[in-house]
Amino acid sequence: MIILASLLAAAVAASPSPSPSPTPAAPSDPCGSILSIVTRPTVTTGACTVRAHTVLLENGYTNTTVTGPGGGEIADYPQSFLRIGTGDSHLEFAFSPPSSNASSVGGATVGGTSDMNFGVKDELGYNANAVWGVNAQVSVPSGSRAFTAGGSQYTGNFNWGYTLNSEFSLAGTLGFNSLAGYNAGGNVAHYFAFIPSIELEASLPANSQLFAEYAYFSQAGIGLGSRSLFDFGYQKDIGPHVQFDVEYGIQPTVLNGQQQHYIGAGLSFMT
């Protein structure tokens, strides 16, 4: 028994201790390429922020056709949206200078500029499949009478993205908006609009993707009801610092006897 006990003790002593289980690698931040960071041309605001000490300038052109009584064309450009990274890759500040606008709606050709916007965005978190964050924006009534809201506007968004598989992903925004406009008496009035949106993205070769989006506006303007918007487009990275996009959108909702559809294109630059 003593000999057997000694042999067992020796065997236990000679047996190697089990190695500790390796610590699972933390998921990598999905916000890296310019394709994941540029947020135009959709209603959905992407959850990703520009990286630390990086600057991104998004630009675009849209031509909207209004059909029905008093219809016409509206051109809007360059839609510049300057996004400035901080020392934190999950925090950015943004500024939208006035855009040029030209409209023939109502039978008269009118030109002018839009309002300025200031904003901040925070990427709150991510895991292996999802990313989420928030952003806030303030619009200052600085544009021409025909294209200004007339009063300050405030937006707060919750933004998210979810990867379904290697080809398809979803993204969306829950938007809470205090908006402004001129009423029938020519005075500035404010109203609230809840604007949720959802977007399906399909990855393509060569750093490109297709998207389809639906957005709902609980109130389309002063004295107006809700409206829906469908948006489709293509985005492509031209190297790591430039992105091109083209899109088509349609508003099937009839408001004051009118409907809208538009085409647009954009070019974004990241340094």
C-alpha positions in Angstrom: 0.0 0.0 0.0 2.8 2.4 0.8 4.5 1.6 -2.5 1.2 2.1 -4.4 0.5 5.4 -2.6 4.0 6.5 -3.5 3.5 5.7 -7.2 0.2 7.5 -7.3 1.7 10.6 -5.6 4.6 10.5 -8.2 2.2 10.2 -11.1 0.1 13.2 -9.8 3.3 15.2 -9.3 4.5 14.4 -12.8 1.2 15.3 -14.5 1.3 18.8 -16.0 -1.2 21.3 -14.7 -4.0 22.1 -17.2 -3.3 25.3 -19.1 -5.6 28.2 -18.4 -8.2 28.9 -21.2 -7.1 31.7 -23.5 -8.9 34.9 -23.1 -11.3 35.5 -26.1 -10.1 38.4 -28.3 -12.2 41.5 -28.0 -14.2 42.4 -31.1 -12.6 45.0 -33.3 -14.3 48.4 -33.8 -16.3 48.1 -37.1 -15.8 51.8 -37.8 -12.6 51.9 -39.8 -13.1 52.3 -43.6 -14.5 55.5 -45.2 -17.4 53.3 -46.4 -18.4 52.6 -42.7 -18.0 56.2 -41.6 -19.6 58.4 -44.4 -23.3 58.9 -43.4 -24.7 60.5 -46.6 -26.9 60.2 -48.6 -29.5 58.4 -46.4 -31.9 59.7 -43.8 -30.4 57.2 -41.5 -27.4 58.6 -39.6 -24.6 56.1 -39.3 -23.5 55.1 -35.8 -19.8 55.4 -36.7 -17.7 58.5 -35.9 -14.6 59.7 -37.7 -11.4 58.5 -36.2 -9.2 60.5 -33.8 -7.6 63.6 -35.4 -9.4 62.9 -38.7 -11.4 65.3 -40.8 -14.2 64.2 -43.2 -16.0 66.4 -45.7 -19.2 65.0 -47.3 -20.6 66.8 -50.3 -23.6 66.2 -52.6 -26.1 67.5 -55.2 -29.8 66.7 -55.3 -32.4 67.6 -57.9 -36.0 67.1 -56.6 -39.0 67.0 -58.9 -42.3 68.0 -57.4 -45.3 66.8 -59.3 -48.9 68.0 -59.1 -50.4 71.5 -58.8 -47.7 74.2 -58.7 -45.0 71.6 -59.2 -41.4 72.3 -60.3 -37.8 71.5 -59.7 -35.6 72.1 -56.6 -31.7 71.9 -56.8 -29.6 71.7 -53.6 -25.8 71.8 -53.5 -23.1 71.4 -52.3 -24.7 70.0 -49.1 -21.3 70.1 -47.4 -21.1 68.4 -44.0 -17.8 68.8 -42.2 -17.0 66.2 -39.5 -14.0 66.8 -37.2 -12.5 64.0 -35.0 -11.3 64.7 -31.5 -8.7 63.0 -29.5 -11.3 60.3 -28.9 -12.1 58.0 -31.9 -15.7 57.7 -30.6 -16.4 61.5 -30.4 -16.8 64.0 -33.2 -18.1 67.5 -33.9 -19.8 68.6 -37.1 -20.7 71.7 -39.0 -22.9 72.2 -42.1 -22.4 75.5 -43.9 -25.2 77.0 -46.0 -26.0 75.2 -49.3 -27.1 76.9 -52.5 -30.7 76.3 -53.5 -32.8 77.0 -56.6 -36.5 76.3 -56.9 -39.1 76.7 -59.6 -41.9 75.2 -57.5 -45.1 77.4 -57.7 -44.2 78.8 -61.1 -41.5 81.3 -59.9 -37.8 80.7 -59.9 -36.2 81.5 -56.6 -32.6 81.2 -55.4 -30.9 81.4 -52.0 -29.1 79.6 -49.2 -30.1 77.1 -46.5 -29.6 77.3 -42.7 -26.4 76.4 -40.9 -26.1 73.3 -38.6 -23.9 72.4 -35.7 -23.7 68.9 -34.2 -21.9 66.4 -32.0 -21.9 62.5 -32.3 -20.8 59.8 -29.9 -20.2 56.1 -30.8 -21.4 54.6 -27.5 -20.4 51.0 -28.1 -20.1 47.9 -30.3 -19.8 44.1 -30.2 -19.0 41.4 -32.8 -22.2 42.2 -34.7 -23.5 45.6 -33.7 -22.6 49.2 -33.2 -24.7 51.9 -31.6 -24.5 55.6 -30.7 -26.2 59.0 -30.5 -25.9 62.4 -32.1 -27.4 65.8 -31.6 -27.8 68.8 -34.0 -28.9 72.4 -33.8 -30.0 74.3 -36.9 -29.6 78.1 -36.9 -32.1 80.2 -39.0 -29.4 81.8 -41.1 -30.6 81.1 -44.7 -32.6 83.0 -47.3 -36.4 83.6 -46.6 -37.4 81.0 -49.2 -35.2 78.2 -47.8 -34.8 78.9 -44.0 -36.9 77.2 -41.4 -37.3 80.7 -39.8 -36.5 79.4 -36.3 -34.0 77.2 -34.5 -34.4 73.5 -34.9 -33.2 70.7 -32.6 -32.5 67.0 -33.4 -31.6 64.1 -31.2 -30.9 60.7 -32.7 -30.2 57.1 -31.6 -28.3 55.3 -34.3 -27.5 51.6 -34.7 -26.1 49.1 -37.1 -26.2 45.3 -37.2 -24.3 42.8 -39.4 -26.5 40.0 -40.5 -23.8 38.0 -42.4 -20.8 38.7 -44.7 -23.0 40.3 -47.3 -26.0 42.0 -45.6 -26.4 44.4 -42.8 -29.0 46.6 -41.3 -28.9 50.2 -39.9 -31.4 52.6 -38.5 -32.1 55.8 -36.7 -34.7 56.9 -34.2 -35.0 60.7 -34.7 -36.6 63.1 -32.3 -37.0 66.5 -33.9 -38.2 70.0 -32.8 -38.7 71.7 -36.2 -39.8 75.1 -37.4 -41.5 76.6 -40.4 -43.7 79.5 -41.6 -47.5 79.1 -41.1 -50.2 80.4 -43.4 -50.0 83.8 -41.7 -46.2 84.1 -42.4 -45.2 83.6 -38.8 -42.7 81.1 -37.5 -44.3 78.0 -35.8 -42.7 75.0 -34.3 -43.7 71.4 -34.4 -42.5 67.9 -33.3 -41.6 65.2 -35.8 -40.6 61.6 -34.9 -38.4 60.3 -37.8 -37.5 56.6 -37.7 -35.7 55.0 -40.6 -34.3 51.6 -41.5 -31.7 50.7 -44.1 -30.6 47.4 -45.7 -27.1 47.3 -47.1 -25.6 44.7 -49.4 -21.8 44.5 -49.7 -20.3 44.3 -53.2 -16.7 43.6 -54.3 -14.1 46.4 -54.5 -15.2 48.3 -51.3 -18.7 49.2 -52.5 -22.3 48.5 -51.5 -26.0 48.9 -52.5 -28.6 50.3 -50.0 -32.4 50.5 -49.8 -34.0 52.6 -47.1 -37.4 53.5 -45.7 -38.1 56.6 -43.6 -41.2 57.8 -41.9 -41.9 61.4 -40.9 -44.7 61.7 -38.3 -45.3 65.3 -39.5 -44.1 66.7 -42.8 -44.5 70.4 -42.0 -46.7 73.0 -40.5 -50.3 71.9 -40.8 -49.4 68.7 -42.7 -49.7 65.1 -41.9 -47.2 62.3 -42.1 -45.1 61.2 -45.1 -43.0 58.2 -46.2 -39.8 58.1 -48.2 -38.1 55.3 -50.0 -34.4 55.7 -51.0 -32.1 53.5 -53.0 -28.4 54.0 -54.0 -24.9 52.9 -54.6 -21.7 53.8 -52.6 -18.1 53.1 -53.6 -14.8 53.8 -52.0 -12.2 55.2 -54.4 -9.2 54.4 -52.3 -9.1 54.8 -48.5 -9.8 58.6 -48.5 -12.6 59.2 -51.2 -16.1 57.9 -51.6 -18.6 58.3 -54.4 -22.4 57.9 -54.1 -25.4 58.0 -56.3 -29.1 57.7 -55.2 -32.7 57.9 -56.2 -35.6 58.6 -53.8 -39.4 58.8 -54.0 -42.0 60.2 -51.7 -45.3 58.3 -52.5 -47.3 60.3 -49.9 -49.5 63.0 -51.5 -49.3 66.3 -49.7 -51.4 69.3 -50.9 -51.9 67.3 -54.1 -48.1 66.9 -54.7 -45.6 64.1 -54.7 -41.8 64.2 -55.0 -38.9 62.1 -56.4 -35.3 63.0 -56.6 -31.9 62.0 -57.9 -28.5 62.8 -56.4 -24.8 62.2 -56.3 -22.1 62.9 -53.8 -18.3 62.9 -53.2 -16.7 62.7 -49.8 -13.1 63.2 -48.7 -11.4 62.0 -45.5 -7.9 63.0 -44.3 
